[in-house]
């Protein structure tokens, strides 16, 4: 059996380590099945997306360690991690994954709070009198 490949995916505060190896399509996140860990269907689709784009859904076993952030951030970090790990397996997947925009790290994070404001942009209520 070939050695497993690994990659890292990040999104907001979430970081996922993805390990991919030849198998029968089992995807586990933090020792749970991904459908149990991500109960929302659109988050499950995020995780499956790179495998479906590369047309290898069900041919690789994927083990994901997710830390930090929320469920959505973790699902999107897993998407990037799986896409990067697929490139380690076979570089020919690159054009299709790149065209689907799955190799791009989403740089958006939380804006810092400014002083004199309640939140990053929300001001305190102004009273003229």
PASEBA-1860 file (N, C-alpha, C; in nm, 3 decimals):
! residues 129
1> XXXXXXXX> 0.085/-0.120/0.000/0.000/0.000/0.000/0.088/0.125/0.000 ~ 0.047/0.225/-0.076/0.125/0.348/-0.081/0.113/0.426/0.049 ~ 0.212/0.509/0.076/0.213/0.588/0.198/0.105/0.695/0.192 ~ 0.047/0.725/0.308/-0.056/0.830/0.309/0.008/0.967/0.290 ~ -0.070/1.057/0.228/-0.024/1.194/0.206/-0.099/1.284/0.302 ~ -0.036/1.397/0.336/-0.105/1.488/0.428/-0.090/1.632/0.382 ~ -0.181/1.717/0.431/-0.181/1.859/0.399/-0.254/1.934/0.509 ~ -0.237/2.067/0.508/-0.303/2.150/0.609/-0.400/2.245/0.540
9> XXXXXXXX> -0.517/2.262/0.598/-0.613/2.360/0.548/-0.647/2.457/0.659 ~ -0.664/2.584/0.623/-0.699/2.684/0.724/-0.813/2.772/0.673 ~ -0.897/2.818/0.769/-1.004/2.912/0.736/-1.045/2.979/0.865 ~ -1.049/3.112/0.868/-1.078/3.187/0.991/-0.985/3.137/1.102 ~ -1.040/3.089/1.213/-0.955/3.039/1.321/-0.935/2.888/1.315 ~ -0.999/2.823/1.219/-0.995/2.677/1.212/-0.870/2.628/1.138 ~ -0.811/2.520/1.191/-0.697/2.455/1.125/-0.728/2.307/1.117 ~ -0.711/2.249/0.998/-0.734/2.105/0.983/-0.610/2.040/0.925
17> XXXXXXXX> -0.574/1.923/0.981/-0.469/1.840/0.922/-0.539/1.725/0.852 ~ -0.509/1.707/0.725/-0.578/1.608/0.642/-0.480/1.499/0.601 ~ -0.518/1.374/0.626/-0.438/1.258/0.585/-0.520/1.179/0.485 ~ -0.461/1.151/0.369/-0.536/1.085/0.262/-0.460/0.960/0.218 ~ -0.533/0.850/0.198/-0.470/0.725/0.154/-0.571/0.646/0.071 ~ -0.519/0.556/-0.011/-0.607/0.470/-0.093/-0.702/0.394/-0.002 ~ -0.829/0.384/-0.044/-0.924/0.313/0.040/-1.061/0.309/-0.026 ~ -1.164/0.298/0.057/-1.300/0.282/0.004/-1.389/0.402/0.033
25> XXXXXXXX> -1.329/0.518/0.057/-1.409/0.641/0.066/-1.457/0.679/0.203 ~ -1.393/0.627/0.310/-1.433/0.667/0.445/-1.373/0.804/0.476 ~ -1.457/0.895/0.525/-1.408/1.027/0.566/-1.439/1.041/0.715 ~ -1.333/1.058/0.796/-1.354/1.074/0.940/-1.295/1.207/0.985 ~ -1.369/1.274/1.074/-1.325/1.401/1.131/-1.320/1.383/1.282 ~ -1.203/1.403/1.342/-1.185/1.387/1.487/-1.247/1.255/1.537 ~ -1.214/1.147/1.468/-1.258/1.009/1.502/-1.409/0.987/1.491 ~ -1.480/1.076/1.424/-1.623/1.054/1.397/-1.644/1.055/1.246
33> XXXXXXXX> -1.751/0.992/1.201/-1.785/1.001/1.058/-1.819/1.146/1.027 ~ -1.780/1.193/0.908/-1.800/1.335/0.876/-1.947/1.374/0.873 ~ -2.036/1.278/0.846/-2.179/1.310/0.843/-2.235/1.329/0.983 ~ -2.167/1.270/1.083/-2.205/1.292/1.223/-2.145/1.423/1.273 ~ -2.019/1.448/1.237/-1.948/1.568/1.284/-2.007/1.694/1.221 ~ -2.037/1.688/1.089/-2.100/1.801/1.020/-2.244/1.762/0.987 ~ -2.340/1.789/1.078/-2.478/1.745/1.054/-2.547/1.820/0.940 ~ -2.500/1.941/0.905/-2.565/2.018/0.799/-2.517/1.971/0.663
41> XXXXXXXX> -2.611/1.951/0.571/-2.578/1.893/0.441/-2.481/1.981/0.363 ~ -2.498/2.114/0.372/-2.411/2.198/0.290/-2.266/2.194/0.340 ~ -2.246/2.165/0.469/-2.110/2.148/0.521/-2.051/2.015/0.474 ~ -2.136/1.912/0.468/-2.091/1.782/0.414/-2.049/1.799/0.268 ~ -2.127/1.879/0.192/-2.093/1.904/0.052/-1.959/1.976/0.039 ~ -1.930/2.069/0.132/-1.801/2.139/0.131/-1.687/2.038/0.141 ~ -1.703/1.941/0.232/-1.597/1.842/0.255/-1.581/1.751/0.132 ~ -1.694/1.716/0.069/-1.690/1.624/-0.046/-1.643/1.693/-0.174
49> XXXXXXXX> -1.658/1.825/-0.182/-1.639/1.899/-0.307/-1.508/1.868/-0.381 ~ -1.390/1.875/-0.315/-1.266/1.850/-0.391/-1.259/1.708/-0.446 ~ -1.310/1.612/-0.369/-1.307/1.471/-0.415/-1.396/1.454/-0.538 ~ -1.511/1.523/-0.538/-1.602/1.513/-0.652/-1.546/1.587/-0.774 ~ -1.479/1.700/-0.750/-1.419/1.776/-0.860/-1.311/1.694/-0.929 ~ -1.230/1.623/-0.847/-1.122/1.541/-0.903/-1.173/1.404/-0.949 ~ -1.303/1.379/-0.930/-1.369/1.253/-0.970/-1.304/1.131/-0.904 ~ -1.273/1.143/-0.775/-1.217/1.030/-0.701/-1.298/1.002/-0.573
57> XXXXXXXX> -1.424/1.050/-0.570/-1.507/1.030/-0.451/-1.529/0.880/-0.431 ~ -1.494/0.831/-0.312/-1.510/0.689/-0.283/-1.387/0.605/-0.312 ~ -1.277/0.668/-0.355/-1.154/0.592/-0.386/-1.045/0.615/-0.283 ~ -1.062/0.717/-0.198/-0.961/0.747/-0.097/-1.023/0.755/0.040 ~ -0.948/0.709/0.141/-0.987/0.730/0.280/-0.927/0.861/0.327 ~ -1.007/0.942/0.394/-0.960/1.072/0.441/-0.978/1.079/0.592 ~ -0.870/1.114/0.662/-0.876/1.134/0.807/-0.842/1.280/0.832 ~ -0.932/1.349/0.905/-0.915/1.493/0.928/-0.909/1.519/1.078
65> XXXXXXXX> -0.806/1.595/1.120/-0.800/1.645/1.257/-0.832/1.794/1.251 ~ -0.943/1.833/1.314/-0.986/1.973/1.308/-0.975/2.037/1.445 ~ -0.920/2.160/1.448/-0.912/2.234/1.572/-0.949/2.379/1.548 ~ -1.007/2.441/1.650/-1.033/2.584/1.647/-1.150/2.622/1.558 ~ -1.198/2.746/1.574/-1.306/2.796/1.490/-1.438/2.727/1.517 ~ -1.530/2.744/1.423/-1.661/2.681/1.434/-1.676/2.574/1.328 ~ -1.795/2.516/1.320/-1.817/2.407/1.224/-1.795/2.451/1.081 ~ -1.846/2.568/1.046/-1.834/2.614/0.907/-1.687/2.637/0.870
73> XXXXXXXX> -1.613/2.703/0.958/-1.471/2.727/0.933/-1.396/2.596/0.919 ~ -1.429/2.499/1.004/-1.361/2.370/0.998/-1.394/2.297/0.869 ~ -1.520/2.304/0.825/-1.559/2.236/0.701/-1.484/2.297/0.582 ~ -1.474/2.430/0.579/-1.406/2.496/0.468/-1.256/2.477/0.474 ~ -1.201/2.466/0.596/-1.059/2.436/0.611/-1.031/2.293/0.563 ~ -1.125/2.202/0.592/-1.111/2.063/0.547/-1.114/2.056/0.394 ~ -1.198/2.139/0.333/-1.206/2.143/0.186/-1.070/2.178/0.127 ~ -1.007/2.283/0.180/-0.876/2.325/0.130/-0.771/2.218/0.156
81> XXXXXXXX> -0.776/2.158/0.274/-0.680/2.054/0.310/-0.690/1.934/0.218 ~ -0.813/1.890/0.189/-0.833/1.774/0.100/-0.784/1.807/-0.040 ~ -0.815/1.928/-0.088/-0.770/1.968/-0.222/-0.617/1.966/-0.230 ~ -0.550/2.017/-0.126/-0.404/2.019/-0.125/-0.348/1.878/-0.116 ~ -0.413/1.792/-0.038/-0.365/1.654/-0.023/-0.382/1.577/-0.155 ~ -0.489/1.606/-0.229/-0.509/1.540/-0.359/-0.397/1.576/-0.456 ~ -0.347/1.699/-0.447/-0.234/1.739/-0.532/-0.109/1.659/-0.498 ~ -0.091/1.627/-0.368/0.023/1.544/-0.326/0.011/1.405/-0.389
89> XXXXXXXX> -0.114/1.355/-0.396/-0.137/1.222/-0.451/-0.112/1.222/-0.602 ~ -0.171/1.320/-0.670/-0.160/1.324/-0.817/-0.168/1.469/-0.864 ~ -0.059/1.518/-0.922/-0.053/1.658/-0.964/-0.145/1.688/-1.082 ~ -0.197/1.584/-1.147/-0.286/1.606/-1.263/-0.423/1.658/-1.222 ~ -0.455/1.652/-1.092/-0.583/1.705/-1.044/-0.581/1.857/-1.042 ~ -0.463/1.919/-1.053/-0.450/2.063/-1.032/-0.541/2.149/-1.120 ~ -0.544/2.128/-1.254/-0.628/2.218/-1.336/-0.776/2.219/-1.297 ~ -0.833/2.101/-1.270/-0.976/2.096/-1.236/-1.002/2.158/-1.099
97> XXXXXXXX> -0.914/2.131/-1.001/-0.933/2.188/-0.867/-0.914/2.340/-0.870 ~ -0.818/2.386/-0.949/-0.791/2.529/-0.958/-0.908/2.601/-1.025 ~ -0.963/2.538/-1.130/-1.076/2.598/-1.202/-1.198/2.609/-1.110 ~ -1.212/2.511/-1.018/-1.325/2.513/-0.924/-1.296/2.605/-0.805 ~ -1.177/2.664/-0.800/-1.142/2.759/-0.694/-1.122/2.693/-0.559 ~ -1.078/2.566/-0.558/-1.065/2.495/-0.431/-0.923/2.495/-0.375 ~ -0.831/2.559/-0.445/-0.694/2.566/-0.395/-0.664/2.702/-0.332 ~ -0.766/2.788/-0.329/-0.746/2.924/-0.280/-0.779/2.931/-0.131
105> XXXXXXXX> -0.686/2.983/-0.054/-0.710/3.001/0.090/-0.798/3.124/0.106 ~ -0.911/3.109/0.174/-1.000/3.224/0.195/-0.940/3.313/0.304 ~ -0.895/3.434/0.269/-0.819/3.513/0.366/-0.904/3.588/0.468 ~ -1.036/3.581/0.455/-1.119/3.663/0.543/-1.115/3.613/0.687 ~ -1.092/3.705/0.778/-1.094/3.673/0.920/-1.174/3.777/0.993 ~ -1.167/3.777/1.125/-1.243/3.874/1.204/-1.165/4.004/1.210 ~ -1.235/4.115/1.185/-1.171/4.247/1.194/-1.153/4.284/1.341 ~ -1.041/4.350/1.373/-1.016/4.381/1.514/-1.109/4.492/1.564
113> XXXXXXXX> -1.135/4.489/1.694/-1.218/4.592/1.756/-1.139/4.722/1.765 ~ -1.206/4.834/1.734/-1.140/4.964/1.744/-1.182/5.031/1.875 ~ -1.092/5.110/1.931/-1.127/5.181/2.054/-1.227/5.291/2.020 ~ -1.313/5.324/2.117/-1.419/5.422/2.093/-1.536/5.364/2.017 ~ -1.532/5.232/1.989/-1.642/5.163/1.922/-1.683/5.043/2.005 ~ -1.809/5.001/1.984/-1.861/4.886/2.057/-1.800/4.757/2.002 ~ -1.793/4.749/1.866/-1.733/4.633/1.799/-1.633/4.688/1.697 ~ -1.608/4.616/1.588/-1.509/4.663/1.491/-1.555/4.793/1.424
121> XXXXXXXX> -1.683/4.798/1.387/-1.735/4.918/1.319/-1.854/4.980/1.388 ~ -1.923/4.901/1.470/-2.043/4.949/1.539/-2.003/5.051/1.645 ~ -2.061/5.172/1.636/-2.032/5.276/1.735/-2.134/5.270/1.848 ~ -2.100/5.342/1.956/-2.197/5.358/2.063/-2.307/5.450/2.011 ~ -2.427/5.438/2.068/-2.539/5.521/2.024/-2.510/5.668/2.052 ~ -2.534/5.750/1.950/-2.506/5.892/1.963/-2.632/5.966/2.007 ~ -2.617/6.047/2.112/-2.729/6.125/2.158/-2.693/6.274/2.145 ~ -2.770/6.346/2.064/-2.738/6.487/2.043/-2.772/6.568/2.169
129> X> -2.881/6.532/2.237/-2.922/6.604/2.359/-2.934/6.510/2.476
END
